[in-house]
Amino acid sequence: VLIRTTSRKAIGKIKKPLDFVFIDGNHSYEYVRQDITLWEPLVTAGGLVSGHDYGSKFHWGVAKAVDEYALAHGRVVKSDRRDGIWWWIKP
């Protein structure tokens, strides 16, 4: 389902668990952290949490937010730094 709005507004429209979330909105640390914190709980066990611009020197806040969340919640971040994609499988 494609919902064109902000993350904070869209989350209220989701009524059932998700198998996949791709985070690629505002690239500041605060927004990435907020997006992961809001959306990751909606992903089912075994589902994929992913995003873009991991490791970009222009968007350093992405990797910082992803790494901090992963460390605090026992997630293992995988990434392909060539294209900036990051992901983990939710336990």
MDAnalysis code that builds the backbone (N, CA, C; Angstrom):
import MDAnalysis as mda
import numpy as np

u = mda.Universe.empty(273, n_residues=91, atom_resindex=np.repeat(np.arange(91), 3), trajectory=True)
u.add_TopologyAttr("name", ["N", "CA", "C"] * 91)
u.add_TopologyAttr("resid", np.arange(1, 92))
u.add_TopologyAttr("resname", ["VAL", "LEU", "ILE", "ARG", "THR", "THR", "SER", "ARG", "LYS", "ALA", "ILE", "GLY", "LYS", "ILE", "LYS", "LYS", "PRO", "LEU", "ASP", "PHE", "VAL", "PHE", "ILE", "ASP", "GLY", "ASN", "HIS", "SER", "TYR", "GLU", "TYR", "VAL", "ARG", "GLN", "ASP", "ILE", "THR", "LEU", "TRP", "GLU", "PRO", "LEU", "VAL", "THR", "ALA", "GLY", "GLY", "LEU", "VAL", "SER", "GLY", "HIS", "ASP", "TYR", "GLY", "SER", "LYS", "PHE", "HIS", "TRP", "GLY", "VAL", "ALA", "LYS", "ALA", "VAL", "ASP", "GLU", "TYR", "ALA", "LEU", "ALA", "HIS", "GLY", "ARG", "VAL", "VAL", "LYS", "SER", "ASP", "ARG", "ARG", "ASP", "GLY", "ILE", "TRP", "TRP", "TRP", "ILE", "LYS", "PRO"])
u.atoms.positions = np.array([
    [0.846, -1.175, 0.000],
    [0.000, 0.000, 0.000],
    [0.888, 1.233, 0.000],
    [0.651, 2.135, -0.890],
    [1.394, 3.384, -0.959],
    [0.541, 4.480, -0.327],
    [1.110, 5.138, 0.663],
    [0.416, 6.236, 1.344],
    [1.300, 7.470, 1.226],
    [0.812, 8.499, 0.566],
    [1.604, 9.713, 0.377],
    [1.252, 10.744, 1.444],
    [2.048, 10.731, 2.507],
    [1.894, 11.697, 3.589],
    [3.128, 11.570, 4.474],
    [3.145, 12.250, 5.577],
    [4.282, 12.121, 6.489],
    [4.188, 10.801, 7.250],
    [5.307, 10.361, 7.783],
    [5.338, 9.113, 8.553],
    [4.389, 9.164, 9.738],
    [4.411, 10.274, 10.439],
    [3.557, 10.401, 11.635],
    [2.076, 10.314, 11.292],
    [1.678, 10.877, 10.158],
    [0.273, 10.812, 9.757],
    [-0.080, 9.435, 9.196],
    [0.821, 8.853, 8.455],
    [0.552, 7.563, 7.808],
    [0.392, 6.430, 8.806],
    [1.131, 6.479, 9.890],
    [1.105, 5.361, 10.836],
    [-0.291, 5.118, 11.394],
    [-1.084, 6.154, 11.530],
    [-2.446, 6.000, 12.021],
    [-3.380, 5.319, 11.036],
    [-2.972, 5.236, 9.774],
    [-3.803, 4.612, 8.745],
    [-3.539, 3.115, 8.607],
    [-2.502, 2.625, 9.254],
    [-2.149, 1.208, 9.165],
    [-2.942, 0.444, 10.218],
    [-3.719, -0.516, 9.774],
    [-4.611, -1.245, 10.681],
    [-4.170, -2.679, 10.957],
    [-3.169, -3.170, 10.230],
    [-2.716, -4.538, 10.472],
    [-1.196, -4.598, 10.388],
    [-0.606, -5.669, 10.904],
    [0.860, -5.782, 10.909],
    [1.437, -5.759, 9.491],
    [2.677, -5.315, 9.406],
    [3.370, -5.204, 8.124],
    [4.459, -6.266, 8.014],
    [4.717, -6.712, 6.799],
    [5.810, -7.647, 6.547],
    [7.093, -6.924, 6.154],
    [6.965, -5.670, 5.710],
    [8.105, -4.935, 5.166],
    [7.897, -3.440, 5.375],
    [8.948, -2.767, 5.813],
    [8.949, -1.306, 5.923],
    [10.242, -0.798, 5.294],
    [10.134, 0.236, 4.447],
    [11.311, 0.861, 3.840],
    [11.314, 2.327, 4.254],
    [12.355, 2.727, 4.974],
    [12.449, 4.077, 5.528],
    [13.391, 4.914, 4.663],
    [12.830, 5.958, 4.036],
    [13.633, 6.810, 3.155],
    [12.992, 8.190, 3.062],
    [12.718, 8.774, 4.219],
    [12.115, 10.107, 4.247],
    [13.168, 11.153, 4.537],
    [12.888, 12.004, 5.490],
    [13.851, 13.005, 5.934],
    [15.082, 12.278, 6.477],
    [16.264, 12.707, 6.093],
    [17.492, 11.985, 6.422],
    [18.217, 12.498, 7.662],
    [17.599, 13.406, 8.398],
    [18.245, 13.874, 9.623],
    [18.172, 12.779, 10.679],
    [19.113, 12.807, 11.596],
    [19.168, 11.818, 12.673],
    [17.829, 11.709, 13.401],
    [17.262, 12.842, 13.788],
    [16.029, 12.852, 14.574],
    [14.872, 12.195, 13.830],
    [14.732, 12.510, 12.549],
    [13.624, 11.949, 11.776],
    [13.808, 10.460, 11.506],
    [15.020, 10.047, 11.200],
    [15.263, 8.619, 10.963],
    [14.997, 7.836, 12.240],
    [15.487, 8.354, 13.345],
    [15.246, 7.695, 14.638],
    [13.745, 7.594, 14.920],
    [13.035, 8.678, 14.679],
    [11.584, 8.688, 14.882],
    [10.893, 7.677, 13.966],
    [11.273, 7.650, 12.693],
    [10.649, 6.712, 11.752],
    [10.872, 5.262, 12.168],
    [12.091, 4.920, 12.540],
    [12.360, 3.546, 12.962],
    [11.563, 3.222, 14.221],
    [11.557, 4.139, 15.170],
    [10.848, 3.921, 16.435],
    [9.341, 3.765, 16.221],
    [8.778, 4.511, 15.287],
    [7.345, 4.423, 15.001],
    [6.978, 3.166, 14.215],
    [7.784, 2.823, 13.210],
    [7.400, 1.790, 12.254],
    [7.879, 0.384, 12.593],
    [9.030, 0.238, 13.201],
    [9.553, -1.105, 13.462],
    [8.614, -1.944, 14.320],
    [7.942, -1.381, 15.322],
    [7.012, -2.195, 16.119],
    [5.838, -2.774, 15.315],
    [5.510, -2.181, 14.173],
    [4.407, -2.682, 13.347],
    [4.806, -3.861, 12.464],
    [6.095, -4.110, 12.342],
    [6.581, -5.187, 11.476],
    [6.484, -6.518, 12.215],
    [5.987, -7.524, 11.521],
    [5.835, -8.854, 12.105],
    [7.195, -9.505, 12.339],
    [7.226, -10.468, 13.256],
    [8.446, -11.258, 13.460],
    [8.784, -11.947, 12.139],
    [10.043, -11.868, 11.753],
    [10.474, -12.414, 10.469],
    [10.337, -11.431, 9.325],
    [9.759, -10.247, 9.611],
    [9.590, -9.219, 8.589],
    [10.863, -8.410, 8.389],
    [10.871, -7.615, 7.346],
    [12.051, -6.853, 6.948],
    [11.880, -5.374, 7.269],
    [12.868, -4.818, 7.970],
    [12.946, -3.380, 8.225],
    [14.136, -2.889, 7.415],
    [13.930, -1.911, 6.563],
    [14.975, -1.493, 5.639],
    [14.890, 0.005, 5.384],
    [15.923, 0.525, 4.749],
    [15.941, 1.938, 4.410],
    [17.081, 2.269, 3.469],
    [17.286, 3.560, 3.264],
    [18.256, 4.034, 2.274],
    [19.167, 5.098, 2.866],
    [20.288, 5.294, 2.205],
    [21.298, 6.309, 2.514],
    [22.131, 6.000, 3.747],
    [22.307, 4.731, 4.043],
    [23.157, 4.286, 5.144],
    [24.616, 4.451, 4.720],
    [25.362, 5.189, 5.489],
    [26.775, 5.384, 5.184],
    [27.068, 6.565, 4.274],
    [26.048, 7.312, 3.898],
    [26.256, 8.483, 3.055],
    [26.920, 9.589, 3.866],
    [27.963, 10.185, 3.317],
    [28.624, 11.278, 4.042],
    [27.734, 12.519, 4.113],
    [26.753, 12.605, 3.238],
    [25.834, 13.736, 3.249],
    [24.679, 13.530, 4.227],
    [24.400, 12.270, 4.553],
    [23.278, 11.934, 5.438],
    [23.782, 11.081, 6.595],
    [24.763, 11.572, 7.323],
    [25.394, 10.811, 8.402],
    [24.411, 10.415, 9.494],
    [23.321, 11.169, 9.644],
    [22.333, 10.871, 10.676],
    [21.615, 9.551, 10.463],
    [21.543, 9.098, 9.213],
    [20.877, 7.827, 8.923],
    [21.599, 6.685, 9.622],
    [22.890, 6.531, 9.367],
    [23.653, 5.434, 9.977],
    [23.665, 5.548, 11.497],
    [23.779, 6.758, 12.011],
    [23.797, 6.943, 13.465],
    [22.488, 6.463, 14.083],
    [21.364, 6.868, 13.519],
    [20.061, 6.465, 14.053],
    [19.836, 4.960, 13.905],
    [20.177, 4.416, 12.755],
    [20.006, 2.978, 12.508],
    [20.856, 2.172, 13.479],
    [22.130, 2.534, 13.592],
    [23.041, 1.787, 14.466],
    [22.626, 1.868, 15.932],
    [22.217, 3.038, 16.383],
    [21.792, 3.194, 17.777],
    [20.543, 2.363, 18.071],
    [19.571, 2.411, 17.178],
    [18.350, 1.629, 17.391],
    [18.677, 0.138, 17.395],
    [19.465, -0.285, 16.437],
    [19.826, -1.701, 16.343],
    [20.530, -2.174, 17.609],
    [21.467, -1.411, 18.098],
    [22.203, -1.776, 19.307],
    [21.268, -1.856, 20.516],
    [20.384, -0.886, 20.650],
    [19.476, -0.844, 21.796],
    [18.419, -1.950, 21.771],
    [18.123, -2.479, 20.571],
    [17.046, -3.463, 20.440],
    [17.526, -4.836, 19.969],
    [18.824, -5.046, 19.968],
    [19.359, -6.358, 19.600],
    [19.178, -6.730, 18.142],
    [19.191, -5.746, 17.266],
    [19.066, -6.011, 15.831],
    [20.452, -6.067, 15.203],
    [20.592, -6.833, 14.145],
    [21.858, -6.925, 13.417],
    [21.663, -6.238, 12.068],
    [22.350, -5.126, 11.886],
    [22.216, -4.345, 10.657],
    [23.053, -4.973, 9.556],
    [22.438, -5.163, 8.414],
    [23.131, -5.572, 7.191],
    [23.082, -4.358, 6.273],
    [24.092, -4.226, 5.430],
    [24.054, -3.087, 4.513],
    [24.847, -3.372, 3.254],
    [24.466, -2.651, 2.225],
    [25.206, -2.633, 0.975],
    [25.594, -1.178, 0.778],
    [26.768, -0.841, 1.219],
    [27.182, 0.568, 1.203],
    [27.342, 1.135, -0.203],
    [27.386, 0.271, -1.211],
    [27.484, 0.784, -2.584],
    [26.247, 1.584, -2.961],
    [25.092, 1.112, -2.508],
    [23.869, 1.845, -2.839],
    [23.159, 2.408, -1.611],
    [23.758, 2.228, -0.434],
    [23.231, 2.835, 0.782],
    [22.048, 2.122, 1.413],
    [21.725, 0.932, 0.940],
    [20.595, 0.191, 1.506],
    [21.026, -0.472, 2.810],
    [20.177, -0.402, 3.830],
    [20.394, -1.102, 5.097],
    [19.143, -1.909, 5.414],
    [19.305, -2.972, 6.217],
    [18.153, -3.790, 6.585],
    [18.462, -4.691, 7.761],
    [17.404, -5.183, 8.379],
    [17.485, -6.283, 9.335],
    [16.175, -7.054, 9.282],
    [16.260, -8.301, 9.691],
    [15.072, -9.134, 9.837],
    [14.639, -9.016, 11.293],
    [13.398, -8.661, 11.511],
    [12.912, -8.508, 12.883],
    [12.761, -9.889, 13.529],
    [13.366, -10.068, 14.695],
    [13.264, -11.384, 15.358],
    [11.842, -11.678, 15.842],
])
